[in-house]
Amino acid sequence: MPVDNVEYADGTITDQSFGARYDWVNVSGTQVVNYVFYSNVSNYPSPIANFVGQHFQLADGTEVFVASALSKMEVYSDLNGDGIPQANFTSGDSEILYYMYMNMSDGCSITPIQKTIEDSVPHYFWGFTYTNAYAYLQNSTVQYGVLAKLIFDHITVSYDFSMNGNVSNLKTSFDIGKVVSLDAFGASQFSLDGLGLALLFATSTYATKPYSTYVDGQPYNSTTAENPATSVALAQVAVGNTKAYDFVFGGNYTLNRGENTETHQANIETHEVKAEAAALSSLPVKIYGPVVWQMGFFRDVLNLTDIFGDSSFSEVTMDYNSSSLIYRICFPVWDGMQIQHDPVYVAYLSSSTEIPEIPTAIILPVFIITTSLILVIAKTRKRNSINKTKRLHFSSFGD
């Protein structure tokens, strides 16, 4: 388990069937914890499940814990050209065609946490890579049936955490490899050409005082938002009127349509990243479920009181229906090609900086509002039948 008397550490927590890899940073009054789930046995699915959270204090001593999690990958068709997937599963209108779940890979390798110094600033870097990651596409409007099987060359997620005064930066790097295999089930033709890829995130926030969420400077709550998809460049968490945490979106991503060889130069394209604040109505909750079940694997190691020593913290819960901020990072041009992108999350330690006053009606009560980060979902009965097709190998996943 992570402990608060070391600067940084990593390790593995296991039982007979499941395990979690953790990375831990404790520096300058803030702690960052990252859990990655994997399977210990070949006949269980191995979802690509990842959870990262940060704990810190504001100037008045308020305890804050903010987590970010990638709960799904979704494939969409940008019909109206705004770059983000418009979806309203209440009305039945949606540009999201398929959701994707992953439950196996041929291997997983770890980059152990390491400390480096860049321009006199300490950086803490760690990550993991899944090779030949198997994914399955399901129609976004039904609860059963697999349309196609994909194999990604690799999927890499890495982190770079640093401090600059009382401001911390957590850069998350995504390297989603090219789809090297595509097999359609029950269809003569199936193509990813012209389709975009969206990463569905949600946040988990806990504070010992009432907190609220902003989107581009305006109060926002995914559970009550009327617009299913709102384009966003910056989302924030505020405790009272004090700025606490930023989710910094925008920038560009690279799309790689080939590989460098002696006779061929890779075709690298640069495109603008889009992001949206997503209302609850833009999620197919009947398929995803109201609770992010994957995070249950982390429940025993996500006791905030044990980790951070504050008895006022409660157990992390996993419920889409009570998440104040759900968002998508969107790659309008994908076509099944390799994507690389680096969003940044910023925490303001000992902050006393005020932001515009928030109407009392949208201040949230003091309880954790959660969702999570994972790239997998499927019905148990469908998962079990699919998992018989391939055994998992994690020989490179060591302690």
ChimeraX attribute file (.defattr): number of C-alpha atoms within 10 A of each C-alpha:
attribute: neighborCount
match mode: 1-to-1
recipient: residues
	/A:1	17
	/A:2	22
	/A:3	15
	/A:4	17
	/A:5	8
	/A:6	11
	/A:7	13
	/A:8	20
	/A:9	18
	/A:10	19
	/A:11	17
	/A:12	16
	/A:13	14
	/A:14	14
	/A:15	9
	/A:16	8
	/A:17	12
	/A:18	16
	/A:19	19
	/A:20	23
	/A:21	21
	/A:22	23
	/A:23	23
	/A:24	25
	/A:25	24
	/A:26	19
	/A:27	16
	/A:28	15
	/A:29	11
	/A:30	22
	/A:31	21
	/A:32	21
	/A:33	21
	/A:34	22
	/A:35	23
	/A:36	22
	/A:37	24
	/A:38	25
	/A:39	23
	/A:40	19
	/A:41	16
	/A:42	16
	/A:43	14
	/A:44	19
	/A:45	25
	/A:46	22
	/A:47	23
	/A:48	27
	/A:49	25
	/A:50	25
	/A:51	23
	/A:52	24
	/A:53	18
	/A:54	24
	/A:55	23
	/A:56	23
	/A:57	20
	/A:58	19
	/A:59	13
	/A:60	10
	/A:61	11
	/A:62	15
	/A:63	19
	/A:64	25
	/A:65	23
	/A:66	22
	/A:67	22
	/A:68	24
	/A:69	24
	/A:70	25
	/A:71	27
	/A:72	23
	/A:73	25
	/A:74	23
	/A:75	28
	/A:76	28
	/A:77	23
	/A:78	19
	/A:79	13
	/A:80	10
	/A:81	9
	/A:82	11
	/A:83	21
	/A:84	29
	/A:85	33
	/A:86	23
	/A:87	23
	/A:88	21
	/A:89	19
	/A:90	14
	/A:91	9
	/A:92	11
	/A:93	12
	/A:94	20
	/A:95	17
	/A:96	27
	/A:97	18
	/A:98	22
	/A:99	27
	/A:100	22
	/A:101	24
	/A:102	26
	/A:103	24
	/A:104	29
	/A:105	26
	/A:106	16
	/A:107	17
	/A:108	24
	/A:109	16
	/A:110	17
	/A:111	12
	/A:112	16
	/A:113	19
	/A:114	13
	/A:115	15
	/A:116	11
	/A:117	10
	/A:118	9
	/A:119	5
	/A:120	8
	/A:121	11
	/A:122	15
	/A:123	17
	/A:124	18
	/A:125	20
	/A:126	19
	/A:127	19
	/A:128	18
	/A:129	20
	/A:130	24
	/A:131	19
	/A:132	21
	/A:133	23
	/A:134	22
	/A:135	24
	/A:136	25
	/A:137	21
	/A:138	24
	/A:139	18
	/A:140	23
	/A:141	17
	/A:142	11
	/A:143	14
	/A:144	14
	/A:145	14
	/A:146	18
	/A:147	16
	/A:148	20
	/A:149	18
	/A:150	21
	/A:151	21
	/A:152	22
	/A:153	18
	/A:154	22
	/A:155	21
	/A:156	18
	/A:157	16
	/A:158	17
	/A:159	21
	/A:160	19
	/A:161	20
	/A:162	23
	/A:163	20
	/A:164	11
	/A:165	10
	/A:166	13
	/A:167	16
	/A:168	19
	/A:169	17
	/A:170	23
	/A:171	19
	/A:172	17
	/A:173	17
	/A:174	17
	/A:175	17
	/A:176	21
	/A:177	23
	/A:178	22
	/A:179	20
	/A:180	13
	/A:181	13
	/A:182	17
	/A:183	16
	/A:184	16
	/A:185	13
	/A:186	10
	/A:187	9
	/A:188	7
	/A:189	8
	/A:190	13
	/A:191	12
	/A:192	16
	/A:193	12
	/A:194	13
	/A:195	19
	/A:196	23
	/A:197	27
	/A:198	24
	/A:199	20
	/A:200	26
	/A:201	23
	/A:202	27
	/A:203	25
	/A:204	26
	/A:205	27
	/A:206	23
	/A:207	22
	/A:208	19
	/A:209	14
	/A:210	16
	/A:211	25
	/A:212	26
	/A:213	24
	/A:214	18
	/A:215	21
	/A:216	14
	/A:217	14
	/A:218	11
	/A:219	18
	/A:220	20
	/A:221	23
	/A:222	25
	/A:223	17
	/A:224	14
	/A:225	17
	/A:226	13
	/A:227	16
	/A:228	21
	/A:229	23
	/A:230	20
	/A:231	17
	/A:232	21
	/A:233	18
	/A:234	17
	/A:235	23
	/A:236	23
	/A:237	25
	/A:238	22
	/A:239	25
	/A:240	18
	/A:241	18
	/A:242	21
	/A:243	22
	/A:244	28
	/A:245	24
	/A:246	20
	/A:247	19
	/A:248	17
	/A:249	20
	/A:250	17
	/A:251	13
	/A:252	16
	/A:253	21
	/A:254	20
	/A:255	24
	/A:256	19
	/A:257	16
	/A:258	14
	/A:259	11
	/A:260	9
	/A:261	8
	/A:262	6
	/A:263	5
	/A:264	9
	/A:265	10
	/A:266	11
	/A:267	11
	/A:268	13
	/A:269	12
	/A:270	13
	/A:271	14
	/A:272	15
	/A:273	21
	/A:274	23
	/A:275	26
	/A:276	26
	/A:277	30
	/A:278	31
	/A:279	25
	/A:280	29
	/A:281	22
	/A:282	24
	/A:283	23
	/A:284	22
	/A:285	15
	/A:286	12
	/A:287	18
	/A:288	20
	/A:289	14
	/A:290	17
	/A:291	18
	/A:292	19
	/A:293	16
	/A:294	21
	/A:295	22
	/A:296	14
	/A:297	16
	/A:298	18
	/A:299	13
	/A:300	9
	/A:301	18
	/A:302	21
	/A:303	15
	/A:304	18
	/A:305	13
	/A:306	14
	/A:307	17
	/A:308	18
	/A:309	11
	/A:310	12
	/A:311	9
	/A:312	10
	/A:313	21
	/A:314	14
	/A:315	14
	/A:316	24
	/A:317	20
	/A:318	22
	/A:319	18
	/A:320	25
	/A:321	18
	/A:322	20
	/A:323	22
	/A:324	29
	/A:325	30
	/A:326	28
	/A:327	25
	/A:328	27
	/A:329	23
	/A:330	26
	/A:331	28
	/A:332	24
	/A:333	24
	/A:334	24
	/A:335	19
	/A:336	26
	/A:337	19
	/A:338	21
	/A:339	23
	/A:340	16
	/A:341	18
	/A:342	19
	/A:343	18
	/A:344	17
	/A:345	19
	/A:346	20
	/A:347	27
	/A:348	23
	/A:349	23
	/A:350	18
	/A:351	20
	/A:352	15
	/A:353	13
	/A:354	13
	/A:355	14
	/A:356	10
	/A:357	10
	/A:358	17
	/A:359	9
	/A:360	9
	/A:361	6
	/A:362	13
	/A:363	18
	/A:364	18
	/A:365	13
	/A:366	14
	/A:367	18
	/A:368	25
	/A:369	23
	/A:370	27
	/A:371	33
	/A:372	31
	/A:373	25
	/A:374	27
	/A:375	25
	/A:376	25
	/A:377	25
	/A:378	21
	/A:379	12
	/A:380	10
	/A:381	9
	/A:382	12
	/A:383	17
	/A:384	14
	/A:385	9
	/A:386	15
	/A:387	17
	/A:388	12
	/A:389	7
	/A:390	14
	/A:391	14
	/A:392	20
	/A:393	17
	/A:394	18
	/A:395	10
	/A:396	10
	/A:397	17
	/A:398	12
	/A:399	10
